[in-house]
Amino acid sequence: MSTNIQTQFEEKRFALRMALRLPIVVSGRTDDGAAWSEPTETDDISTTGTLFHLNQKVSSGETLYLRSHRPDGVPVEVKAQVVRIAPAVYGSARIGVHILESKDNWLRLFVAWVADDQAEEEK
């Protein structure tokens, strides 16, 4: 099943993707039900997902929650599904997720940060 999930989302990579370091907090539950939370930052974000490094072990298909803030300080929390896991440095992993809920909140976050990034470049 994990291969099907990964293939399904790899084929949808037409979404606009931007290299953007955005502070996020990722949370989830271990197999035994214990809650965990880890601050990290995105490597890139798209209108439908994001890629980030994580020390916590996760599985393909697992549900995670991502929290961040728009440039104006408005908090955003979304539910995401792990679609890609690749080894990274020092035992961490590069995790790719697809946003499940609330896609509208994620899209607003994406647009707000991209607009803010463009405004900074024009200064």
N, C-alpha and C positions, 0 to 999 in steps of 0.2 A: 504493500500500500504506500509506503513512503516514497518509492520510486515514482509511482503514479502522481503523487502530490507534487514532487519536485518537477517532473516533466510537465505537468499541467501548468505550473506557474512560470517555468522557464520560457514556455512558448508565449507568455503574456508580457514579455519584457519590452513591449513597445511603449510602455508608460514613460513619461518624461522623468529622467533620473538626473539628480544634481549631487555633485560632491559637496557635502555640507557637514561640518562638525557641529552637531546639535546635542547639547547635554540631555540625556534621558535617564530615567530610572526604569529598569526592567524588573518585573516580579512574576512569580509563578509558584508552583508547588512541586515538591519532590515526590517521588513514587510513594513514599510513606505518608504523604499529606502535609508535611511541614512547609509552611510558607517561607519564601526567601525573596530578597530584594537586592538588586545590585545596580549602583550608579555606573554609567558608561557614557559613551557618545557615539553618534552615528558616523559611519564612514561616508555613506551617501543616503539620500532619501529619494523616493519617487512618489508619485501621486497615489500609488497603491501599496507601498511597503517601504522597508528600510533594511540596511545592512549595518551591523555593529559587532564589536568584540565582546565576548562574555566569558567569565571564568566559570560560572555555574554550568554544570552539565545539563543539557536539554536534549530532547529527542525530536526527530522529524515528526511533524503533525501535532506537536504539543502546543497548548494554548498559553500565551504569555500576555501580560498587560504592560503597556508602555505609558509612562507619564513624562510630560515635558511642558514647556510654556511657549506661547507665541511671543514675538518680540515686545508686544504691549503688556506682557505679564499674565495674560489669561491662561489658566492651566488647561491642559488637554490630557485626557486619558483615553486610550484605545485598547481594544482587544485584538490580538494578532495570533497568527498560526505560523509555526516554524516550518519553512519550506526548503531551507538549505543550511547545511552545517559543513564547515571546512576548517581543518586545523589551522591554528595561527601560532604566534610566538608565545613562549613561556607557558604552555599548557592551556592557553585560552583558545577559543574558537571564534571564527567569523560566522555569525548567525544572520541568515536572511529570513525575513518574515513578511507575510502578506497580511494587510489590515483587514480584519473581519468586521469590527464594529468600533466606533462610529466612523464610517468612511468620510462623512461630511466634516467631522472635527479634524480628521487627519488631513484632508484636502485643504482646509482653512489654515492649518499649521504650516503645511508645505508652501502654500501661496504666500503666507505672511513672511516666512523666512526667506523665500526666494526674492520677494519684493524688497525686503530689508537689506539683503545681500547686494542687490542691484543698486539700491540707493547709496550704500556705502562706497561702491566702486565708482559712482559718478561724482563723489565729493572730491 
